[in-house]
Amino acid sequence: MYLKEGDHPSPMHLAIVDDDMAVLRSLSRMLTACGYAVTAFQSAEAFVESLAHGPPEAILVDLRLPGTDGLSLMEKLHADGHQIPMVFLSGHADIPTSVRAIRAGAVDFLEKPCDESTLLVSLARAFDTARSNRAVAATSEELRSKWVTLTPREQQVCSQVVQGRLNKQIAADLGTREKTIKVHRARVMAKMGARSLPELVRSIDRLSRTADSAAPPAC
């Protein structure tokens, strides 16, 4: 349920943000003993500054913090493009706030005091989400690398193919022969590594949802 020695080549990095030093020390000791690489912060601002050295895989954060609170921290991270799984741990929880946090993407919202097993289960879910996010990011990067190998004309053809247009329709739009479109289409399928039209559509749809300028426009 939680990280144990030998489960991973390196410990998963967890950031804890809590203004109560006693809580911060207790959680840090306990979670370090469980095998996590822990960094601790007494404010959201201090945590944000640390991002210059790289983000953690997950965050365990108090709701009420001096300055920027936990929910505001989540909103800032999302606005800055950081999709880091977060688990809230608070002694001031209420239903509306917990619902708001979950709807905003929090993995879990726990109340203090929280028993160790419950916390570890929630953190395990957060790290599972982090691994899933990394896998998705790696796949998207691979697709972007494939997309940029297409010529401008192949990109044009691809964008129309995934809209369901026929070869003769694409040929008419681009002012060329249907036979030429068939050749471009075959090259697109090969370069994108797509074995079928549905697979190509899924790949282009994933690229269209990215903000990368190399990705195709939304179809």
C-alpha positions as CSV (number, residue, x, y, z in Angstrom):
1,M,0.0,0.0,0.0
2,Y,3.0,2.3,0.5
3,L,6.5,2.6,-0.6
4,K,8.8,0.0,0.8
5,E,12.5,-0.6,0.3
6,G,13.1,-2.2,-3.1
7,D,9.7,-1.3,-4.6
8,H,11.2,1.5,-6.8
9,P,14.7,2.3,-8.0
10,S,14.6,5.6,-6.1
11,P,12.2,7.0,-3.4
12,M,9.2,8.9,-4.5
13,H,9.5,12.6,-3.7
14,L,6.8,13.9,-1.4
15,A,6.4,17.6,-0.3
16,I,4.6,18.4,3.0
17,V,3.3,21.9,3.5
18,D,2.1,22.6,7.0
19,D,2.6,25.7,9.2
20,D,2.6,23.6,12.4
21,M,6.3,22.7,13.0
22,A,5.4,19.8,15.4
23,V,3.1,18.3,12.8
24,L,5.6,18.9,10.0
25,R,8.4,17.1,12.0
26,S,6.1,14.2,13.0
27,L,4.9,13.6,9.4
28,S,8.3,14.0,8.0
29,R,9.8,11.3,10.3
30,M,7.0,8.9,9.8
31,L,6.9,9.2,6.0
32,T,10.6,9.1,5.7
33,A,10.6,5.9,7.7
34,C,8.0,4.5,5.1
35,G,10.6,5.1,2.3
36,Y,9.5,8.4,0.9
37,A,11.9,11.2,0.1
38,V,10.4,14.1,2.1
39,T,10.8,17.8,1.9
40,A,9.0,20.0,4.3
41,F,7.7,23.6,4.1
42,Q,5.9,25.9,6.5
43,S,4.2,28.0,3.8
44,A,2.8,27.7,0.3
45,E,5.2,30.5,-0.8
46,A,8.3,28.5,0.4
47,F,7.0,25.5,-1.5
48,V,6.4,27.4,-4.7
49,E,10.0,28.8,-4.6
50,S,11.3,25.3,-4.4
51,L,9.7,24.4,-7.7
52,A,12.7,26.0,-9.4
53,H,14.6,22.9,-8.5
54,G,12.0,20.5,-9.8
55,P,8.5,19.5,-8.6
56,P,7.8,16.6,-6.2
57,E,5.7,13.6,-7.3
58,A,3.0,14.5,-4.8
59,I,2.0,17.0,-2.1
60,L,0.5,16.6,1.4
61,V,-0.8,20.0,2.3
62,D,-2.7,21.6,5.2
63,L,-5.8,23.6,4.3
64,R,-5.2,26.6,6.5
65,L,-1.8,28.2,5.9
66,P,-0.4,31.7,6.5
67,G,-0.6,33.7,3.3
68,T,-1.6,31.4,0.5
69,D,-3.9,28.6,1.8
70,G,-4.0,25.1,0.5
71,L,-6.8,25.5,-2.0
72,S,-5.2,28.7,-3.4
73,L,-1.9,26.8,-3.7
74,M,-3.7,24.1,-5.8
75,E,-5.2,26.8,-8.0
76,K,-1.9,28.5,-8.6
77,L,-0.1,25.2,-9.4
78,H,-2.8,24.4,-12.0
79,A,-2.6,27.9,-13.5
80,D,1.1,27.5,-13.8
81,G,0.8,24.1,-15.5
82,H,1.8,21.9,-12.6
83,Q,-0.4,18.9,-12.3
84,I,1.0,17.5,-9.0
85,P,-1.3,15.1,-7.1
86,M,-2.4,16.7,-3.8
87,V,-3.7,15.2,-0.6
88,F,-5.2,17.7,1.9
89,L,-4.8,17.1,5.6
90,S,-6.6,19.6,7.8
91,G,-8.0,20.1,11.3
92,H,-10.5,22.6,10.0
93,A,-12.3,20.5,7.4
94,D,-15.9,21.0,6.4
95,I,-18.0,19.3,3.7
96,P,-18.2,22.3,1.3
97,T,-14.5,22.8,1.4
98,S,-13.6,19.2,1.0
99,V,-16.0,18.9,-1.9
100,R,-14.5,21.9,-3.5
101,A,-11.0,20.4,-3.1
102,I,-12.0,17.1,-4.6
103,R,-13.7,18.7,-7.6
104,A,-10.6,20.8,-8.2
105,G,-8.6,17.6,-8.5
106,A,-7.4,16.7,-5.0
107,V,-6.7,13.0,-4.6
108,D,-8.1,13.0,-1.0
109,F,-9.2,15.3,1.8
110,L,-8.3,14.0,5.3
111,E,-9.1,15.3,8.7
112,K,-6.6,15.7,11.5
113,P,-5.8,13.7,13.5
114,C,-5.4,11.0,10.8
115,D,-4.3,7.5,11.4
116,E,-1.1,6.3,9.6
117,S,-2.8,3.6,7.5
118,T,-5.4,5.9,6.2
119,L,-2.8,8.5,5.2
120,L,-0.6,5.9,3.5
121,V,-3.5,4.7,1.5
122,S,-4.2,8.2,0.3
123,L,-0.6,8.9,-0.5
124,A,-0.3,5.6,-2.4
125,R,-3.2,6.8,-4.6
126,A,-1.4,10.1,-5.1
127,F,1.7,8.4,-6.3
128,D,-0.2,6.1,-8.5
129,T,-1.7,9.2,-10.1
130,A,1.8,10.7,-10.5
131,R,3.0,7.6,-12.3
132,S,0.0,7.6,-14.6
133,N,0.5,11.3,-15.4
134,R,4.2,10.6,-16.3
135,A,3.2,7.7,-18.6
136,V,0.6,10.0,-20.3
137,A,3.2,12.8,-20.7
138,A,5.8,10.3,-22.2
139,T,3.2,9.1,-24.7
140,S,2.3,12.6,-25.7
141,E,5.9,13.5,-26.2
142,E,6.4,10.5,-28.4
143,L,3.4,11.5,-30.5
144,R,4.7,15.0,-30.8
145,S,8.0,13.7,-32.0
146,K,6.2,11.6,-34.6
147,W,4.0,14.5,-35.7
148,V,6.9,16.8,-36.5
149,T,8.3,14.2,-38.9
150,L,5.3,14.7,-41.2
151,T,5.8,17.1,-44.1
152,P,3.4,20.2,-44.2
153,R,1.3,18.4,-46.8
154,E,1.2,15.2,-44.8
155,Q,0.0,17.2,-41.8
156,Q,-2.7,18.8,-43.9
157,V,-3.8,15.4,-45.2
158,C,-3.7,14.0,-41.6
159,S,-5.9,16.7,-40.2
160,Q,-8.5,16.1,-42.8
161,V,-8.3,12.3,-42.6
162,V,-9.1,12.3,-38.9
163,Q,-12.2,14.5,-39.6
164,G,-13.5,11.5,-41.6
165,R,-13.1,13.1,-45.0
166,L,-12.7,10.8,-48.1
167,N,-9.6,10.8,-50.2
168,K,-11.4,12.4,-53.1
169,Q,-12.7,15.2,-50.9
170,I,-9.2,15.9,-49.5
171,A,-7.8,15.8,-53.1
172,A,-10.4,18.4,-54.2
173,D,-9.7,20.6,-51.2
174,L,-5.9,20.5,-51.8
175,G,-6.0,20.7,-55.6
176,T,-4.3,17.3,-56.2
177,R,-5.1,13.8,-57.3
178,E,-6.8,11.2,-55.2
179,K,-3.9,8.8,-55.9
180,T,-1.5,11.4,-54.4
181,I,-3.7,11.6,-51.2
182,K,-3.6,7.9,-50.9
183,V,0.2,8.0,-50.9
184,H,0.3,10.8,-48.3
185,R,-2.3,9.0,-46.1
186,A,-0.2,5.8,-46.1
187,R,2.9,7.8,-45.1
188,V,1.0,9.5,-42.3
189,M,-0.1,6.1,-41.0
190,A,3.4,4.7,-41.1
191,K,5.1,7.8,-39.5
192,M,2.5,8.1,-36.8
193,G,2.7,4.4,-36.1
194,A,-1.1,4.0,-36.4
195,R,-2.4,0.6,-37.4
196,S,-5.9,1.8,-38.1
197,L,-7.9,5.0,-38.6
198,P,-9.4,4.9,-35.0
199,E,-5.9,4.6,-33.6
200,L,-4.8,7.6,-35.7
201,V,-7.8,9.6,-34.6
202,R,-7.0,8.9,-30.9
203,S,-3.4,10.0,-31.4
204,I,-4.3,13.2,-33.1
205,D,-7.0,13.9,-30.5
206,R,-4.5,13.6,-27.7
207,L,-2.1,15.9,-29.5
208,S,-4.9,18.4,-30.1
209,R,-5.5,18.7,-26.4
210,T,-1.9,19.8,-25.7
211,A,-0.6,23.3,-25.8
212,D,2.5,22.4,-27.7
213,S,2.9,24.6,-30.8
214,A,4.1,21.6,-32.7
215,A,0.8,19.8,-32.2
216,P,-1.9,19.9,-34.9
217,P,-4.8,22.2,-34.5
218,A,-8.0,20.8,-32.9
219,C,-10.1,19.1,-35.5
